[in-house]
Amino acid sequence: MRRTFAVALSLFLAFMSMPAPAQEKLKVVATFSILADLVKNVGGERVALATLVGPNADAHVYSPTPADAKTLAEAGLVVTNGLGFEGWINRLVKASATKAKVAAASKGVKPRRAAGGHGHNHGHADSDPHAWQSVANAKIYVANIRDALSEADPAGRDAYAANAAAYLARLDALEAEVKSAVAKIPEDRRKVITTHDAFGYFGAAYGIAFVAPQGVSTEADVAAKDVARIIGQIRKQKIPAVFLENVSDPRLLKRISEESGVRIGGTLYSDALTEEKGEAPTYIDMIRHNLRELATALMS
């Protein structure tokens, strides 16, 4: 009897000393790299994150794969930008038959009208979807991501709230940094040419005029008259620099640079981050890199 009790006790103690099973992570899908970084900062260790459109890739022209449909089918949450940015996402969600909630990170953002009426032709023809280029809007994204994660994983609500609060504090500091740097650029030099109209929210928030021969989508074709108009505008307004983008064909701006005599200022990151060892592997790195490139070109 004593021996049986002793064996039972030892088995019980051994069971109690076993490590608790690891918390199963919430499977989250983000549509593109910038959004994925925001989700990563809020989700932390509680999420298993998959990104559909990776570093240096253009979500405007992305074609989903069968593997993407499988990824969505297994997800507990899908986070999109919204505002018509991912023209393919509704078809992919339907094809995947996912039961996951689809949350638009841009919910509550005041949409900016696309310059020249150029849009994505995905039901938001007049909306500019690049809202993350304003740090204030990125804060809205973070709050929406926090709420979506908390709804999908109620047990992690406190963790998501703490992570979001810490990251929002970093974004507050970033926004102050941007405003301070732009204030040092003479107002008459705050004019830039970029490949496509991806920086309208940044320009509206911080007082820099961005001109683009393409609309808000890299899918748009550029007519010769648009190129001529841009060159005329450069000469008339004395625009100091043109900038390339990591998701766009550089030949267009090189042509504009050659014909106008304005130098190329560098590469800006608009719709995608770089790989980990690149210049802009995170959202905060991206904003800081773009800010440095703009300040250097416009103040020299």
Kinemage of the C-alpha trace (Angstrom):
@kinemage 1
@onewidth
@group {chain A} dominant
@subgroup {mainchain}
@vectorlist {calphas} color= white
{ca met a 1} P 0.000 0.000 0.000
{ca arg a 2} L 2.779 2.388 0.962
{ca arg a 3} L 4.707 1.425 -2.140
{ca thr a 4} L 1.684 2.077 -4.365
{ca phe a 5} L 1.163 5.458 -2.722
{ca ala a 6} L 4.830 6.331 -3.125
{ca val a 7} L 4.760 5.450 -6.838
{ca ala a 8} L 1.579 7.468 -7.359
{ca leu a 9} L 3.088 10.428 -5.505
{ca ser a 10} L 6.279 10.323 -7.533
{ca leu a 11} L 4.300 10.202 -10.782
{ca phe a 12} L 2.175 13.144 -9.631
{ca leu a 13} L 5.238 15.208 -8.716
{ca ala a 14} L 6.892 14.363 -12.020
{ca phe a 15} L 3.756 15.497 -13.874
{ca met a 16} L 3.601 18.752 -11.911
{ca ser a 17} L 7.231 19.498 -12.683
{ca met a 18} L 6.717 19.127 -16.440
{ca pro a 19} L 6.849 22.418 -18.336
{ca ala a 20} L 3.470 23.822 -19.345
{ca pro a 21} L 2.631 23.329 -23.015
{ca ala a 22} L 3.695 26.276 -25.146
{ca gln a 23} L 1.004 28.827 -25.913
{ca glu a 24} L -0.275 28.171 -29.422
{ca lys a 25} L 0.431 31.267 -31.450
{ca leu a 26} L -2.280 33.121 -33.332
{ca lys a 27} L -1.720 32.702 -37.064
{ca val a 28} L -1.864 36.139 -38.653
{ca val a 29} L -1.510 37.049 -42.327
{ca ala a 30} L -0.438 40.566 -43.360
{ca thr a 31} L -0.797 41.499 -47.001
{ca phe a 32} L 2.512 43.348 -47.472
{ca ser a 33} L 5.805 44.053 -45.714
{ca ile a 34} L 5.081 47.467 -44.165
{ca leu a 35} L 1.860 46.209 -42.629
{ca ala a 36} L 3.637 43.060 -41.445
{ca asp a 37} L 6.136 45.144 -39.477
{ca leu a 38} L 3.339 46.973 -37.675
{ca val a 39} L 1.633 43.654 -36.858
{ca lys a 40} L 4.934 42.252 -35.610
{ca asn a 41} L 5.424 45.158 -33.212
{ca val a 42} L 1.934 44.782 -31.744
{ca gly a 43} L 1.632 41.004 -31.867
{ca gly a 44} L 5.049 40.185 -30.456
{ca glu a 45} L 5.617 36.584 -29.403
{ca arg a 46} L 1.929 35.693 -29.400
{ca val a 47} L 1.576 35.655 -33.186
{ca ala a 48} L 2.893 33.513 -36.016
{ca leu a 49} L 3.078 36.021 -38.854
{ca ala a 50} L 2.954 35.326 -42.588
{ca thr a 51} L 3.421 38.049 -45.216
{ca leu a 52} L 1.993 37.718 -48.712
{ca val a 53} L 3.968 40.436 -50.535
{ca gly a 54} L 7.505 40.508 -49.167
{ca pro a 55} L 10.394 43.002 -49.084
{ca asn a 56} L 11.034 45.103 -52.212
{ca ala a 57} L 7.946 43.604 -53.886
{ca asp a 58} L 5.118 45.612 -55.423
{ca ala a 59} L 1.675 44.846 -54.001
{ca his a 60} L 0.032 46.846 -56.806
{ca val a 61} L 0.876 44.195 -59.394
{ca tyr a 62} L 1.026 41.122 -57.150
{ca ser a 63} L -0.602 37.886 -58.331
{ca pro a 64} L -1.682 35.575 -55.467
{ca thr a 65} L -0.674 31.917 -55.584
{ca pro a 66} L -2.423 28.718 -54.458
{ca ala a 67} L -0.011 28.702 -51.519
{ca asp a 68} L -1.379 32.107 -50.487
{ca ala a 69} L -4.906 30.703 -50.440
{ca lys a 70} L -3.708 27.872 -48.184
{ca thr a 71} L -2.018 30.387 -45.873
{ca leu a 72} L -5.249 32.361 -45.536
{ca ala a 73} L -7.287 29.213 -44.972
{ca glu a 74} L -5.138 28.368 -41.939
{ca ala a 75} L -5.101 31.899 -40.492
{ca gly a 76} L -6.901 33.181 -37.429
{ca leu a 77} L -6.680 36.802 -38.629
{ca val a 78} L -5.977 38.524 -41.947
{ca val a 79} L -4.793 42.147 -41.820
{ca thr a 80} L -5.103 44.255 -44.970
{ca asn a 81} L -4.370 47.876 -45.726
{ca gly a 82} L -7.757 48.603 -47.253
{ca leu a 83} L -8.573 51.736 -49.282
{ca gly a 84} L -8.326 49.629 -52.436
{ca phe a 85} L -4.596 48.987 -52.086
{ca glu a 86} L -4.777 45.210 -52.480
{ca gly a 87} L -7.033 44.895 -55.519
{ca trp a 88} L -6.622 41.121 -55.433
{ca ile a 89} L -7.424 40.482 -51.751
{ca asn a 90} L -11.191 39.920 -52.031
{ca arg a 91} L -10.691 37.273 -54.706
{ca leu a 92} L -8.023 35.582 -52.600
{ca val a 93} L -10.180 35.588 -49.455
{ca lys a 94} L -13.041 34.031 -51.399
{ca ala a 95} L -10.797 31.416 -53.015
{ca ser a 96} L -9.280 30.458 -49.661
{ca ala a 97} L -12.665 30.012 -47.943
{ca thr a 98} L -10.946 31.274 -44.796
{ca lys a 99} L -12.986 31.660 -41.642
{ca ala a 100} L -10.559 34.274 -40.305
{ca lys a 101} L -11.687 37.823 -39.706
{ca val a 102} L -10.345 40.255 -42.307
{ca ala a 103} L -9.381 43.545 -40.668
{ca ala a 104} L -8.480 46.723 -42.579
{ca ala a 105} L -5.697 48.536 -40.748
{ca ser a 106} L -6.670 51.848 -42.360
{ca lys a 107} L -10.156 51.879 -40.801
{ca gly a 108} L -10.841 55.402 -39.522
{ca val a 109} L -8.191 57.077 -41.697
{ca lys a 110} L -9.444 60.130 -43.565
{ca pro a 111} L -8.870 59.125 -47.206
{ca arg a 112} L -6.904 61.478 -49.411
{ca arg a 113} L -8.157 62.053 -52.920
{ca ala a 114} L -5.726 60.654 -55.450
{ca ala a 115} L -3.831 63.290 -57.402
{ca gly a 116} L -5.337 63.833 -60.820
{ca gly a 117} L -8.113 61.374 -60.082
{ca his a 118} L -5.749 58.441 -60.642
{ca gly a 119} L -6.692 55.427 -58.607
{ca his a 120} L -6.411 51.691 -58.457
{ca asn a 121} L -9.592 50.946 -60.364
{ca his a 122} L -10.593 48.524 -57.643
{ca gly a 123} L -13.699 50.294 -56.439
{ca his a 124} L -11.765 53.169 -54.870
{ca ala a 125} L -10.888 55.091 -58.019
{ca asp a 126} L -10.436 58.404 -56.226
{ca ser a 127} L -8.756 57.183 -53.024
{ca asp a 128} L -5.049 57.209 -52.300
{ca pro a 129} L -4.342 54.051 -50.259
{ca his a 130} L -0.806 54.952 -49.113
{ca ala a 131} L -2.032 56.267 -45.762
{ca trp a 132} L 0.866 54.777 -43.782
{ca gln a 133} L 3.180 57.483 -45.173
{ca ser a 134} L 1.784 59.792 -42.494
{ca val a 135} L 3.024 58.698 -39.069
{ca ala a 136} L -0.243 59.925 -37.552
{ca asn a 137} L -2.072 57.457 -39.788
{ca ala a 138} L 0.363 54.697 -38.839
{ca lys a 139} L -0.792 55.222 -35.254
{ca ile a 140} L -4.369 54.564 -36.403
{ca tyr a 141} L -3.135 51.395 -38.087
{ca val a 142} L -1.497 50.264 -34.832
{ca ala a 143} L -4.676 50.843 -32.806
{ca asn a 144} L -6.732 48.889 -35.345
{ca ile a 145} L -4.214 46.040 -35.349
{ca arg a 146} L -4.246 45.949 -31.546
{ca asp a 147} L -8.031 45.728 -31.487
{ca ala a 148} L -8.167 43.053 -34.203
{ca leu a 149} L -5.567 40.913 -32.427
{ca ser a 150} L -7.387 41.283 -29.119
{ca glu a 151} L -10.645 40.168 -30.709
{ca ala a 152} L -9.020 37.150 -32.347
{ca asp a 153} L -7.031 36.244 -29.209
{ca pro a 154} L -8.793 37.638 -26.100
{ca ala a 155} L -6.282 35.981 -23.763
{ca gly a 156} L -3.569 38.177 -25.222
{ca arg a 157} L -5.447 41.461 -24.844
{ca asp a 158} L -3.153 42.848 -22.136
{ca ala a 159} L -0.018 41.868 -24.055
{ca tyr a 160} L -1.269 43.498 -27.249
{ca ala a 161} L -2.241 46.652 -25.370
{ca ala a 162} L 1.205 46.889 -23.765
{ca asn a 163} L 3.031 46.247 -27.045
{ca ala a 164} L 0.906 48.797 -28.873
{ca ala a 165} L 1.456 51.441 -26.187
{ca ala a 166} L 5.223 50.968 -26.355
{ca tyr a 167} L 5.255 51.145 -30.145
{ca leu a 168} L 2.958 54.169 -30.250
{ca ala a 169} L 5.423 55.992 -27.997
{ca arg a 170} L 8.153 55.258 -30.552
{ca leu a 171} L 5.913 56.576 -33.333
{ca asp a 172} L 5.265 59.758 -31.329
{ca ala a 173} L 9.027 60.323 -31.188
{ca leu a 174} L 9.353 59.542 -34.897
{ca glu a 175} L 6.689 62.068 -35.859
{ca ala a 176} L 8.393 64.782 -33.822
{ca glu a 177} L 11.638 63.905 -35.590
{ca val a 178} L 10.028 64.226 -39.022
{ca lys a 179} L 8.443 67.597 -38.251
{ca ser a 180} L 11.704 68.955 -36.867
{ca ala a 181} L 13.721 67.864 -39.909
{ca val a 182} L 11.239 69.210 -42.477
{ca ala a 183} L 11.056 72.539 -40.670
{ca lys a 184} L 14.777 73.031 -41.438
{ca ile a 185} L 14.195 72.724 -45.216
{ca pro a 186} L 13.483 76.109 -46.881
{ca glu a 187} L 9.818 76.242 -47.925
{ca asp a 188} L 10.608 77.111 -51.540
{ca arg a 189} L 12.665 73.915 -51.870
{ca arg a 190} L 10.082 71.500 -50.501
{ca lys a 191} L 9.209 70.122 -53.956
{ca val a 192} L 9.978 66.592 -55.164
{ca ile a 193} L 9.344 64.363 -58.203
{ca thr a 194} L 8.707 60.655 -57.507
{ca thr a 195} L 7.837 57.682 -59.697
{ca his a 196} L 4.218 57.269 -58.598
{ca asp a 197} L 1.924 59.168 -56.279
{ca ala a 198} L 2.728 57.294 -53.070
{ca phe a 199} L 3.743 60.163 -50.808
{ca gly a 200} L 0.646 62.344 -50.789
{ca tyr a 201} L -0.120 61.669 -47.125
{ca phe a 202} L 3.469 62.435 -46.163
{ca gly a 203} L 3.389 65.653 -48.166
{ca ala a 204} L 0.058 66.779 -46.735
{ca ala a 205} L 1.141 66.031 -43.174
{ca tyr a 206} L 4.598 67.605 -43.286
{ca gly a 207} L 4.472 70.270 -45.995
{ca ile a 208} L 6.380 68.768 -48.937
{ca ala a 209} L 4.910 68.846 -52.460
{ca phe a 210} L 5.261 65.522 -54.318
{ca val a 211} L 4.657 65.351 -58.068
{ca ala a 212} L 4.393 62.011 -59.888
{ca pro a 213} L 3.974 61.109 -63.571
{ca gln a 214} L 2.044 57.988 -62.523
{ca gly a 215} L -1.078 57.903 -60.394
{ca val a 216} L -1.284 56.133 -57.063
{ca ser a 217} L -0.771 52.736 -58.699
{ca thr a 218} L 2.351 51.442 -60.412
{ca glu a 219} L -0.027 49.630 -62.782
{ca ala a 220} L -0.825 52.913 -64.516
{ca asp a 221} L 0.756 53.659 -67.898
{ca val a 222} L 2.440 57.024 -68.345
{ca ala a 223} L 1.600 59.029 -71.440
{ca ala a 224} L 4.233 61.092 -73.245
{ca lys a 225} L 2.196 64.237 -72.522
{ca asp a 226} L 2.435 63.481 -68.771
{ca val a 227} L 6.216 63.261 -69.028
{ca ala a 228} L 6.328 66.548 -70.936
{ca arg a 229} L 4.065 68.138 -68.327
{ca ile a 230} L 6.333 66.971 -65.496
{ca ile a 231} L 9.448 68.313 -67.244
{ca gly a 232} L 7.722 71.643 -67.788
{ca gln a 233} L 6.708 71.733 -64.150
{ca ile a 234} L 10.256 70.988 -62.988
{ca arg a 235} L 11.607 73.906 -64.987
{ca lys a 236} L 8.826 76.319 -64.053
{ca gln a 237} L 8.815 75.540 -60.325
{ca lys a 238} L 12.569 74.908 -60.071
{ca ile a 239} L 12.051 71.507 -58.424
{ca pro a 240} L 15.393 70.509 -56.876
{ca ala a 241} L 15.400 66.719 -57.191
{ca val a 242} L 13.726 63.582 -58.483
{ca phe a 243} L 13.627 60.341 -56.507
{ca leu a 244} L 13.470 56.686 -57.465
{ca glu a 245} L 11.413 54.074 -55.580
{ca asn a 246} L 12.277 50.501 -54.693
{ca val a 247} L 9.074 49.130 -56.261
{ca ser a 248} L 9.152 51.064 -59.546
{ca asp a 249} L 10.992 50.889 -62.860
{ca pro a 250} L 13.752 53.544 -62.636
{ca arg a 251} L 13.884 54.232 -66.391
{ca leu a 252} L 11.042 56.748 -66.329
{ca leu a 253} L 12.615 59.048 -63.754
{ca lys a 254} L 16.040 58.678 -65.338
{ca arg a 255} L 14.523 59.921 -68.577
{ca ile a 256} L 12.878 62.847 -66.792
{ca ser a 257} L 16.159 63.621 -65.021
{ca glu a 258} L 18.135 63.599 -68.279
{ca glu a 259} L 15.641 65.782 -70.148
{ca ser a 260} L 15.119 68.286 -67.329
{ca gly a 261} L 18.683 68.472 -66.031
{ca val a 262} L 17.549 67.801 -62.462
{ca arg a 263} L 19.636 65.274 -60.553
{ca ile a 264} L 18.294 62.070 -59.043
{ca gly a 265} L 18.322 62.463 -55.282
{ca gly a 266} L 18.257 58.803 -54.308
{ca thr a 267} L 15.820 56.002 -53.536
{ca leu a 268} L 12.694 56.439 -51.445
{ca tyr a 269} L 10.763 53.522 -49.980
{ca ser a 270} L 7.049 53.800 -50.594
{ca asp a 271} L 5.088 50.539 -50.755
{ca ala a 272} L 7.587 47.989 -49.433
{ca leu a 273} L 10.357 47.595 -46.900
{ca thr a 274} L 13.777 46.188 -47.738
{ca glu a 275} L 15.201 42.877 -46.625
{ca glu a 276} L 16.608 42.754 -43.074
{ca lys a 277} L 20.091 43.969 -44.065
{ca gly a 278} L 18.759 46.715 -46.335
{ca glu a 279} L 18.266 50.429 -45.699
{ca ala a 280} L 14.657 50.178 -44.547
{ca pro a 281} L 13.874 46.822 -42.901
{ca thr a 282} L 11.231 48.347 -40.584
{ca tyr a 283} L 8.560 51.025 -40.841
{ca ile a 284} L 10.501 53.387 -38.572
{ca asp a 285} L 13.702 52.773 -40.560
{ca met a 286} L 11.785 53.495 -43.771
{ca ile a 287} L 10.456 56.854 -42.587
{ca arg a 288} L 13.876 57.867 -41.252
{ca his a 289} L 15.642 56.822 -44.453
{ca asn a 290} L 13.178 58.751 -46.634
{ca leu a 291} L 13.512 61.775 -44.385
{ca arg a 292} L 17.323 61.735 -44.646
{ca glu a 293} L 17.216 61.387 -48.428
{ca leu a 294} L 14.748 64.244 -48.797
{ca ala a 295} L 16.606 66.560 -46.423
{ca thr a 296} L 19.963 65.888 -48.082
{ca ala a 297} L 18.676 66.531 -51.605
{ca leu a 298} L 16.469 69.523 -50.821
{ca met a 299} L 18.977 71.364 -48.644
{ca ser a 300} L 21.992 70.945 -50.921
